[in-house]
Amino acid sequence: MKSVEPAELAKALGGAEAPFLLDVREPAEMIDGRIAGSINIPMGEVEQRLGEIPTDRDVVVICHLGARSAYVTRALNARGYSRAMNLRGGMEAWLDEGRHGA
């Protein structure tokens, strides 16, 4: 399973081909912040909503600390989403490194 560091993600977000940001936290967790442009599909709904997740570009999976997103990333990889990767450390790491959400 591939992972991306918060600094790497910040750089990619400024690039020509920004990744699709899949936030798998529950809606109530979004109050703590989110990365601008991310799409919220709670972990328990990902299976039913696969059609909303692109297969032709990088997908960065986000959760609070990185455990749920790692699980979802592995599940996506197993379903052919070879460009899915986990945000290492989740939103906690994103915010700890001084990144800002929307």
ChimeraX commands (.cxc) that place a marker at each C-alpha (Angstrom):
marker #1 position 0.00,0.00,0.00 radius 0.5
marker #1 position 1.33,3.38,-0.99 radius 0.5
marker #1 position 1.21,6.31,1.42 radius 0.5
marker #1 position 1.78,10.01,0.98 radius 0.5
marker #1 position 3.17,12.43,3.54 radius 0.5
marker #1 position 1.26,15.66,4.26 radius 0.5
marker #1 position 4.02,17.80,2.68 radius 0.5
marker #1 position 3.94,15.67,-0.48 radius 0.5
marker #1 position 0.17,16.04,-0.67 radius 0.5
marker #1 position 0.38,19.81,-0.23 radius 0.5
marker #1 position 2.79,19.97,-3.15 radius 0.5
marker #1 position 0.59,17.72,-5.31 radius 0.5
marker #1 position -2.47,19.87,-4.59 radius 0.5
marker #1 position -0.70,22.79,-6.21 radius 0.5
marker #1 position 0.19,20.78,-9.32 radius 0.5
marker #1 position -1.51,20.44,-12.66 radius 0.5
marker #1 position -2.97,17.01,-11.82 radius 0.5
marker #1 position -4.23,17.33,-8.26 radius 0.5
marker #1 position -5.33,14.05,-6.70 radius 0.5
marker #1 position -8.91,13.16,-5.83 radius 0.5
marker #1 position -9.26,13.57,-2.06 radius 0.5
marker #1 position -11.47,10.94,-0.42 radius 0.5
marker #1 position -12.25,11.71,3.23 radius 0.5
marker #1 position -13.63,8.58,4.88 radius 0.5
marker #1 position -14.41,10.14,8.27 radius 0.5
marker #1 position -17.95,10.35,9.61 radius 0.5
marker #1 position -19.75,13.65,8.93 radius 0.5
marker #1 position -19.54,14.65,12.61 radius 0.5
marker #1 position -15.73,14.45,12.41 radius 0.5
marker #1 position -15.64,17.02,9.63 radius 0.5
marker #1 position -16.18,19.75,12.22 radius 0.5
marker #1 position -12.47,19.35,13.07 radius 0.5
marker #1 position -11.59,20.55,9.57 radius 0.5
marker #1 position -11.17,19.17,6.12 radius 0.5
marker #1 position -8.81,19.54,3.21 radius 0.5
marker #1 position -10.25,21.91,0.61 radius 0.5
marker #1 position -11.75,20.01,-2.30 radius 0.5
marker #1 position -12.09,16.71,-0.44 radius 0.5
marker #1 position -15.16,14.55,-0.93 radius 0.5
marker #1 position -16.65,12.94,2.16 radius 0.5
marker #1 position -17.71,9.32,1.77 radius 0.5
marker #1 position -17.75,7.69,5.22 radius 0.5
marker #1 position -15.84,4.42,5.42 radius 0.5
marker #1 position -19.01,2.37,5.77 radius 0.5
marker #1 position -20.40,3.81,2.52 radius 0.5
marker #1 position -17.34,3.43,0.26 radius 0.5
marker #1 position -18.36,0.01,-1.09 radius 0.5
marker #1 position -21.76,1.30,-2.22 radius 0.5
marker #1 position -20.32,4.52,-3.67 radius 0.5
marker #1 position -17.34,3.22,-5.65 radius 0.5
marker #1 position -18.74,4.85,-8.78 radius 0.5
marker #1 position -17.97,8.27,-7.27 radius 0.5
marker #1 position -14.26,7.48,-6.96 radius 0.5
marker #1 position -12.19,7.91,-10.13 radius 0.5
marker #1 position -9.92,5.13,-11.35 radius 0.5
marker #1 position -7.94,7.29,-13.79 radius 0.5
marker #1 position -6.17,9.60,-11.32 radius 0.5
marker #1 position -4.43,9.51,-7.97 radius 0.5
marker #1 position -6.79,9.07,-5.02 radius 0.5
marker #1 position -5.63,10.13,-1.55 radius 0.5
marker #1 position -7.67,8.56,1.25 radius 0.5
marker #1 position -7.98,10.62,4.44 radius 0.5
marker #1 position -9.22,9.91,7.97 radius 0.5
marker #1 position -8.41,11.25,11.44 radius 0.5
marker #1 position -5.18,9.39,12.23 radius 0.5
marker #1 position -4.54,7.23,9.17 radius 0.5
marker #1 position -5.81,3.81,10.27 radius 0.5
marker #1 position -9.22,3.83,8.61 radius 0.5
marker #1 position -7.81,5.43,5.49 radius 0.5
marker #1 position -5.13,2.72,5.32 radius 0.5
marker #1 position -7.86,0.06,5.51 radius 0.5
marker #1 position -9.89,1.77,2.76 radius 0.5
marker #1 position -6.76,2.26,0.63 radius 0.5
marker #1 position -5.99,-1.47,0.79 radius 0.5
marker #1 position -9.61,-2.28,-0.09 radius 0.5
marker #1 position -9.52,0.12,-3.05 radius 0.5
marker #1 position -6.19,-1.32,-4.23 radius 0.5
marker #1 position -7.73,-4.81,-4.11 radius 0.5
marker #1 position -10.59,-3.57,-6.30 radius 0.5
marker #1 position -8.26,-2.24,-8.97 radius 0.5
marker #1 position -7.75,1.31,-7.74 radius 0.5
marker #1 position -4.00,1.04,-8.19 radius 0.5
marker #1 position -3.52,4.80,-7.78 radius 0.5
marker #1 position -5.15,4.96,-4.33 radius 0.5
marker #1 position -2.86,5.94,-1.46 radius 0.5
marker #1 position -3.16,6.68,2.23 radius 0.5
marker #1 position -2.47,10.08,3.82 radius 0.5
marker #1 position 0.07,9.03,6.43 radius 0.5
marker #1 position -1.04,10.27,9.86 radius 0.5
marker #1 position -4.39,11.52,8.56 radius 0.5
marker #1 position -5.87,14.91,9.29 radius 0.5
marker #1 position -3.98,15.00,12.57 radius 0.5
marker #1 position -0.65,14.98,10.73 radius 0.5
marker #1 position -1.97,17.44,8.12 radius 0.5
marker #1 position -2.91,19.93,10.83 radius 0.5
marker #1 position 0.23,19.24,12.91 radius 0.5
marker #1 position 2.38,20.23,9.93 radius 0.5
marker #1 position 0.58,23.55,9.73 radius 0.5
marker #1 position -1.59,22.72,6.76 radius 0.5
marker #1 position -5.02,24.28,6.76 radius 0.5
marker #1 position -8.34,22.82,5.81 radius 0.5
marker #1 position -11.42,24.53,4.44 radius 0.5
marker link #1:1,2 radius 0.2
marker link #1:2,3 radius 0.2
marker link #1:3,4 radius 0.2
marker link #1:4,5 radius 0.2
marker link #1:5,6 radius 0.2
marker link #1:6,7 radius 0.2
marker link #1:7,8 radius 0.2
marker link #1:8,9 radius 0.2
marker link #1:9,10 radius 0.2
marker link #1:10,11 radius 0.2
marker link #1:11,12 radius 0.2
marker link #1:12,13 radius 0.2
marker link #1:13,14 radius 0.2
marker link #1:14,15 radius 0.2
marker link #1:15,16 radius 0.2
marker link #1:16,17 radius 0.2
marker link #1:17,18 radius 0.2
marker link #1:18,19 radius 0.2
marker link #1:19,20 radius 0.2
marker link #1:20,21 radius 0.2
marker link #1:21,22 radius 0.2
marker link #1:22,23 radius 0.2
marker link #1:23,24 radius 0.2
marker link #1:24,25 radius 0.2
marker link #1:25,26 radius 0.2
marker link #1:26,27 radius 0.2
marker link #1:27,28 radius 0.2
marker link #1:28,29 radius 0.2
marker link #1:29,30 radius 0.2
marker link #1:30,31 radius 0.2
marker link #1:31,32 radius 0.2
marker link #1:32,33 radius 0.2
marker link #1:33,34 radius 0.2
marker link #1:34,35 radius 0.2
marker link #1:35,36 radius 0.2
marker link #1:36,37 radius 0.2
marker link #1:37,38 radius 0.2
marker link #1:38,39 radius 0.2
marker link #1:39,40 radius 0.2
marker link #1:40,41 radius 0.2
marker link #1:41,42 radius 0.2
marker link #1:42,43 radius 0.2
marker link #1:43,44 radius 0.2
marker link #1:44,45 radius 0.2
marker link #1:45,46 radius 0.2
marker link #1:46,47 radius 0.2
marker link #1:47,48 radius 0.2
marker link #1:48,49 radius 0.2
marker link #1:49,50 radius 0.2
marker link #1:50,51 radius 0.2
marker link #1:51,52 radius 0.2
marker link #1:52,53 radius 0.2
marker link #1:53,54 radius 0.2
marker link #1:54,55 radius 0.2
marker link #1:55,56 radius 0.2
marker link #1:56,57 radius 0.2
marker link #1:57,58 radius 0.2
marker link #1:58,59 radius 0.2
marker link #1:59,60 radius 0.2
marker link #1:60,61 radius 0.2
marker link #1:61,62 radius 0.2
marker link #1:62,63 radius 0.2
marker link #1:63,64 radius 0.2
marker link #1:64,65 radius 0.2
marker link #1:65,66 radius 0.2
marker link #1:66,67 radius 0.2
marker link #1:67,68 radius 0.2
marker link #1:68,69 radius 0.2
marker link #1:69,70 radius 0.2
marker link #1:70,71 radius 0.2
marker link #1:71,72 radius 0.2
marker link #1:72,73 radius 0.2
marker link #1:73,74 radius 0.2
marker link #1:74,75 radius 0.2
marker link #1:75,76 radius 0.2
marker link #1:76,77 radius 0.2
marker link #1:77,78 radius 0.2
marker link #1:78,79 radius 0.2
marker link #1:79,80 radius 0.2
marker link #1:80,81 radius 0.2
marker link #1:81,82 radius 0.2
marker link #1:82,83 radius 0.2
marker link #1:83,84 radius 0.2
marker link #1:84,85 radius 0.2
marker link #1:85,86 radius 0.2
marker link #1:86,87 radius 0.2
marker link #1:87,88 radius 0.2
marker link #1:88,89 radius 0.2
marker link #1:89,90 radius 0.2
marker link #1:90,91 radius 0.2
marker link #1:91,92 radius 0.2
marker link #1:92,93 radius 0.2
marker link #1:93,94 radius 0.2
marker link #1:94,95 radius 0.2
marker link #1:95,96 radius 0.2
marker link #1:96,97 radius 0.2
marker link #1:97,98 radius 0.2
marker link #1:98,99 radius 0.2
marker link #1:99,100 radius 0.2
marker link #1:100,101 radius 0.2
marker link #1:101,102 radius 0.2
view
